[in-house]
Amino acid sequence: MPKAYDTIIIGAGIAGCCAAFALQKKGQKVLLVDRSSVPASGGSGAAGAFVSPKIGKGSALQTLTNEAYEYAKDFYLKHFPKHFHQTGVIRIPKDAEDAEKFKLYEPFNGSKYRWVSKEELEAIGIQNADESFLFEEAGVCDAPAMCRAIWEQVPFKQFDVEKLKFDGTQWKLLTAHCSLLTQNIVLATGYQNTLFDMRYMGIRGTWGSRGDYYSKLKLDVSMHKSISVSANIEGIIKLGATHNKAKNPCMACDGKPLKSLEEQGSLTVDTGDFVLKETFCGMRSGSKDYFPLVGSVIDVPFMFENYPAITRGAKPQIKHIENLYVLNGLGGRGFVFAPLMAKWLAESITQAKETDKRVNPDRLFLKWARKLKMSNE
Ligand SMILES: Cc1cc2nc3c(=O)[nH]c(=O)nc-3n(C[C@H](O)[C@H](O)[C@H](O)COP(=O)(O)OP(=O)(O)OC[C@H]3O[C@@H](n4cnc5c(N)ncnc54)[C@H](O)[C@@H]3O)c2cc1C
């Protein structure tokens, strides 16, 4: 039987949408599937979706994030400009101590920026803020609209994938109603990972919420100070943050998931006329070391069976599950990372290009295997 698809991508969040788009651009016959009938039903729909650089003292994660940021803003402007608003993003120090750190961060601001004084901030309606960085080329995506726009470019089927079978040459996706054949699978399933043993990647969820408010406040720029406050775009201002580590998708919030966002938002801008339009809650998924997870998936049962000494520090050659890939662990910056990570994944699938070591999930396996032994003792 001929194969039906080159690659099926499971999960229609920003990661899966970008992966499907990138693979299709490489000439592949792709299919995007999600258990929901619409895209961005997971963490991606709840995102404030700021596309801005990371500040800090030049860590490896900052360097990678900012490489992804430069790529992402150009990608959105080129392909989906309607859903990326280049409002600029102001990074405001949390307090006086943080303000001191900003001076140390300055040499590592690789992306275009300028300082904004306290007076200038007050003039544009930002209160209680120390001197800040303004990244003028940064901006905000309309998260669900962006995912939908990408999703509309690729074939899609609603599918709750419960089982995958590899017959030696191709994968079969099985459901109660039908089965699909494909050469490759990409898992872009966010914090949910029940299909394979991927514990070594340490994928975990962090719970967050966003409120969209009707407002007439003149606010032309977006900002981040502990929480994100978007510019006023067509009469809507978004407040959002993710903070609570969680295993389950619903955190207890006494029915008021936006309470702390509203309290913090009111310290930075005048929220007097804010009227809640809509609440979004969701989980974002991060990896053990906060770097994205892009590449092949290790055959964990095979490794333990054939190389039991890995629990004692042996370093045998790693065996991957054939034609099975992951794109996950994008953390609090899914909209920043997804376009570049999807490009890298597409290059590794279609051109056998080696995955960048910083994001290859293999980096986590042997250490995890050793620790697993210790925790079992
Ligand atoms: C409140 C909040 C604010 C945020 N703010 C920002 C921000 O300002 N900037 C930024 O860049 N990022 C932000 N993020 C992070 C960003 O949202 C995430 O990094 C991103 O959404 C992760 O996308 P994803 O595609 O990996 O996962 P998801 O969006 O969670 O998508 C996973 C999809 O997989 C599907 N799925 C899972 N298992 C199966 C299965 N077995 N069969 C079929 N379908 C399946 C799910 O239905 C879901 O649609 C924020 C997140 C939150 C929650």
The ligand as an SDF file (V2000), in Angstrom:
LIG
                    3D

 53 58  0  0  0  0  0  0  0  0999 V2000
   -0.8370   32.4860   29.8960 C   0  0  0  0  0  0  0  0  0  0  0  0
    0.2770   32.2110   28.9390 C   0  0  0  0  0  0  0  0  0  0  0  0
    1.0340   33.2620   28.4300 C   0  0  0  0  0  0  0  0  0  0  0  0
    2.0680   33.0070   27.5320 C   0  0  0  0  0  0  0  0  0  0  0  0
    2.7370   34.0610   26.9840 N   0  0  0  0  0  0  0  0  0  0  0  0
    3.6480   33.8370   26.0100 C   0  0  0  0  0  0  0  0  0  0  0  0
    4.2900   34.9380   25.3620 C   0  0  0  0  0  0  0  0  0  0  0  0
    4.0370   36.1060   25.6790 O   0  0  0  0  0  0  0  0  0  0  0  0
    5.1820   34.6770   24.3540 N   0  0  0  0  0  0  0  0  0  0  0  0
    5.4620   33.3910   23.9590 C   0  0  0  0  0  0  0  0  0  0  0  0
    6.2520   33.2140   23.0260 O   0  0  0  0  0  0  0  0  0  0  0  0
    4.8900   32.3250   24.5790 N   0  0  0  0  0  0  0  0  0  0  0  0
    4.0040   32.5220   25.5920 C   0  0  0  0  0  0  0  0  0  0  0  0
    3.4200   31.4650   26.2310 N   0  0  0  0  0  0  0  0  0  0  0  0
    3.9470   30.1250   25.9600 C   0  0  0  0  0  0  0  0  0  0  0  0
    3.3390   29.5180   24.7300 C   0  0  0  0  0  0  0  0  0  0  0  0
    1.9600   29.6230   24.7890 O   0  0  0  0  0  0  0  0  0  0  0  0
    3.7440   28.0390   24.6280 C   0  0  0  0  0  0  0  0  0  0  0  0
    5.1420   27.9040   24.6240 O   0  0  0  0  0  0  0  0  0  0  0  0
    3.2000   27.4410   23.3540 C   0  0  0  0  0  0  0  0  0  0  0  0
    1.8340   27.6440   23.2850 O   0  0  0  0  0  0  0  0  0  0  0  0
    3.4940   25.9710   23.2670 C   0  0  0  0  0  0  0  0  0  0  0  0
    2.9050   25.5140   22.0810 O   0  0  0  0  0  0  0  0  0  0  0  0
    2.8160   24.0010   21.7260 P   0  0  0  0  0  0  0  0  0  0  0  0
    2.3460   23.9420   20.3250 O   0  0  0  0  0  0  0  0  0  0  0  0
    4.1010   23.3400   22.0880 O   0  0  0  0  0  0  0  0  0  0  0  0
    1.7330   23.3780   22.7360 O   0  0  0  0  0  0  0  0  0  0  0  0
    0.0980   23.5380   22.7910 P   0  0  0  0  0  0  0  0  0  0  0  0
   -0.3200   24.8780   22.3430 O   0  0  0  0  0  0  0  0  0  0  0  0
   -0.2730   23.1210   24.1620 O   0  0  0  0  0  0  0  0  0  0  0  0
   -0.3850   22.4990   21.7030 O   0  0  0  0  0  0  0  0  0  0  0  0
   -0.4010   21.1110   21.9010 C   0  0  0  0  0  0  0  0  0  0  0  0
   -1.5690   20.5520   21.1050 C   0  0  0  0  0  0  0  0  0  0  0  0
   -1.4470   19.1280   21.0460 O   0  0  0  0  0  0  0  0  0  0  0  0
   -2.7420   18.5770   21.0650 C   0  0  0  0  0  0  0  0  0  0  0  0
   -2.6060   17.1760   21.4710 N   0  0  0  0  0  0  0  0  0  0  0  0
   -1.9450   16.6870   22.5570 C   0  0  0  0  0  0  0  0  0  0  0  0
   -1.9940   15.3460   22.5860 N   0  0  0  0  0  0  0  0  0  0  0  0
   -2.7130   14.9620   21.4900 C   0  0  0  0  0  0  0  0  0  0  0  0
   -3.1180   13.6920   20.9580 C   0  0  0  0  0  0  0  0  0  0  0  0
   -2.7670   12.5510   21.5580 N   0  0  0  0  0  0  0  0  0  0  0  0
   -3.8590   13.6560   19.8290 N   0  0  0  0  0  0  0  0  0  0  0  0
   -4.1990   14.8120   19.2090 C   0  0  0  0  0  0  0  0  0  0  0  0
   -3.8530   16.0340   19.6540 N   0  0  0  0  0  0  0  0  0  0  0  0
   -3.1050   16.1220   20.7860 C   0  0  0  0  0  0  0  0  0  0  0  0
   -3.4950   19.4430   22.0570 C   0  0  0  0  0  0  0  0  0  0  0  0
   -4.8910   19.3460   21.8380 O   0  0  0  0  0  0  0  0  0  0  0  0
   -2.9250   20.8340   21.7250 C   0  0  0  0  0  0  0  0  0  0  0  0
   -3.7220   21.5090   20.7820 O   0  0  0  0  0  0  0  0  0  0  0  0
    2.3850   31.6710   27.1530 C   0  0  0  0  0  0  0  0  0  0  0  0
    1.6370   30.6080   27.6620 C   0  0  0  0  0  0  0  0  0  0  0  0
    0.5820   30.8490   28.5260 C   0  0  0  0  0  0  0  0  0  0  0  0
   -0.2140   29.6780   29.0370 C   0  0  0  0  0  0  0  0  0  0  0  0
  1  2  1  0
  2  3  1  0
  2 52  2  0
  3  4  2  0
  4  5  1  0
  4 50  1  0
  5  6  2  0
  6  7  1  0
  6 13  1  0
  7  8  2  0
  7  9  1  0
  9 10  1  0
 10 11  2  0
 10 12  1  0
 12 13  2  0
 13 14  1  0
 14 15  1  0
 14 50  1  0
 15 16  1  0
 16 17  1  0
 16 18  1  0
 18 19  1  0
 18 20  1  0
 20 21  1  0
 20 22  1  0
 22 23  1  0
 23 24  1  0
 24 25  2  0
 24 26  1  0
 24 27  1  0
 27 28  1  0
 28 29  2  0
 28 30  1  0
 28 31  1  0
 31 32  1  0
 32 33  1  0
 33 34  1  0
 33 48  1  0
 34 35  1  0
 35 36  1  0
 35 46  1  0
 36 37  1  0
 36 45  1  0
 37 38  2  0
 38 39  1  0
 39 40  1  0
 39 45  2  0
 40 41  1  0
 40 42  2  0
 42 43  1  0
 43 44  2  0
 44 45  1  0
 46 47  1  0
 46 48  1  0
 48 49  1  0
 50 51  2  0
 51 52  1  0
 52 53  1  0
M  END
$$$$
